[in-house]
């Protein structure tokens, strides 16, 4: 429908329905209290996953709770051109974080293809990018757990054909400070330094952007 | 197996080729066939190929839900009883002498956030000063009868009297400073961040006071926002007063911290900024003078927002994982769900703002009476337009309307309604649906004093813009990896995408690319004129001055023309569906000498 047709429909299509106000029949609401700890836990499925070392971990309890994290989805056989570059880019983020990964920042690469990406496969793949124990690759022997996680974390598309097409999986990484419930996302293909900034600028005592100044304009402008 | 170094090289090469292929608009299949991806063989060689059949290939996809189908359970708010509470009337921010006094350079020692010096400070020393603080407050959206507890929201508060969500009333040729303290807690109740930058939407404002997305500051700091309240052209084409055809009326301010704008504004960091033009006898704020628009108690700003409340706790809920757009199932106006407003039999000016985050509205009056539209995006039109088939309002758009209740029956009820169907966060459907009442008008009777307002036949003529020296094109699209992009670029907070010359005139082509979504595109700094809509003259309601233009979906594309006068600095352009904005549909540009 073009705009004009839409506007015409807007004028002609709707009858002036008499408005019948609702009667106050709704039962009085009974609020359930929830502590911040309960709210934090409810925000993520606490599914059991396997690390690249074959260790069983729970997504919330072991990987997120009280931590600053970066996570994303990938799979080793990705042919679309986003997964390996993103993982390679995260290796640059790891470097840019200057030793923080494994100490107070943790990185998680979660496979979308758990049938193929067994712990052994992930371990081999991971070795190309990092040796840091603070960067964990994750899979499961129960694919439905990964599927549950993927959907709960918003890594899905509305279009079911696209959603089913591995070449169309979403390319953002989530950055979070779990105890503060601060979560944002950055594109996985963004410059690694900028991904690091996205994370560090969120931290209460973290780095901050340099304000724009007239005087040093020439030094700061970088056109893309 | 390639070594790590080789792999990095391959990856870099690979990414470049992908960008090239995307730029050339090659499909994935085409570019694999073309064998462009030299690195792909190496990468795929990591594990070797085998029959690939992903386990999720046949997974069912989510139903559309009220929160825009996040993949989490669809959240349905507790029920509300409509029209129990009166429409809150936003209080006016009080003047206050600031201690310490505002200064041209940031007063770091006193707790001011770092910023560039105020431009044109000495010419426009503040004549009035104000102070607000951003704080967590307990706010009751529901009527008491429903038993839903108040939510914790973040609001602006007047430091003189504690009034919450004050609006600013300012006058042309009266420079002001608004000091805004960040007093927000680190605990966010589940969403938002206590780092802020307040954007005056549609303000002709110097960059350092514009509230740019990267210029955020932390709790227990303040920033002095210097609003010169001068018309565009005051230091260039129309010195010294500016072009009187650039007079603006209804602006608003809201938080703009990048990646958190949707959450912080949804939490309540938004209000109005009304700019009066008694100096030119235009929009005077007095219905006996100037354009004689309904004024005082009969001039009522309304911010429309749709919200979701947690069905267990009753608390305001925000889906952090949503990339499509967030739709609420409860409609709050000025902070109350479906309020009522007592009106007299006379004319009213309603300044209606779509406060987002993602919903579009097609506004009607329930008796099908026409609105008299006098502004687009808060800029008075050359002449009033009668709108009988509804007013489409995208996110961040404003419309000033005059509604005449003179002939309404005493004790009758008339409703401000939304009839636009929207089932997904990306944008509205191309059809209308059962009306939802937003505000109930209760007609009391004759006003205590006679209505002195008029519906003027002519208001403010459109400015004539010089021929443009440059044309740029922007494609608001979704990338192959599912992110909202402009010209396939994702927002990088360290990058200025391009520069424009101060006082230049440019033409920008804005394309929404697809019918699958709407992008209400907002350009900071100077309002623009839509010179072309889908290859022809825009409809009458889009022929005035605008600062938001919707593209994609049934809107199509648009060509806009604007100037970059008087100030220097960096400004963003972005989609104002704040979920799209936060998921990287933004860029910054800069005005240079």
Interface residues (C-beta under 8 A of the other chain):
Chain A: X1 X2 X3 X4 X6 X7 X8 X9 X10 X11 X13 X14 X16 X17 X19 X21 X22 X24 X26 X28 X29 X30 X31 X32 X33 X34 X36 X39 X43 X76 X77 X79 X80 X81 X82 X84 X85 X88 X89 X91 X112 X113 X114 X115 X116 X121 X124 X125 X128 X129 X143 X146 X147 X150 X151 X152 X153 X154 X155 X156 X157 X158 X159 X160 X163 X164 X166 X167 X168 X169 X170 X171 X172 X180 X181 X182 X183 X184 X185 X186 X187 X188 X189 X190 X191 X193 X194 X197 X198 X201 X202 X204 X208 X209 X211 X212 X213 X214 X217 X220 X221 X222 X223 X224
Chain B: X1 X2 X4 X7 X8 X11 X14 X15 X18 X28 X32 X37 X40 X43 X44 X46 X47 X49 X50 X52 X54 X55 X56 X57 X58 X59 X60 X61 X62 X64 X69 X70 X71 X72 X78 X79 X80 X81 X82 X83 X84 X113 X114 X115 X116 X117 X119 X142 X145 X146 X147 X148 X149 X186 X187 X188 X189 X190 X191 X193 X195 X207 X208 X212 X214 X215 X218 X259 X260 X312 X313 X314 X320 X321 X322 X323 X324 X362 X364 X366 X367 X368 X388 X389 X390 X392 X413 X415 X419 X424 X426 X430 X431 X432 X434 X435 X437 X440 X479 X480 X481 X482 X483 X489 X490 X492 X493 X494 X495 X496 X497 X498 X499 X533 X534 X539 X554 X555 X556 X568 X569 X570 X582 X583 X584 X590 X592
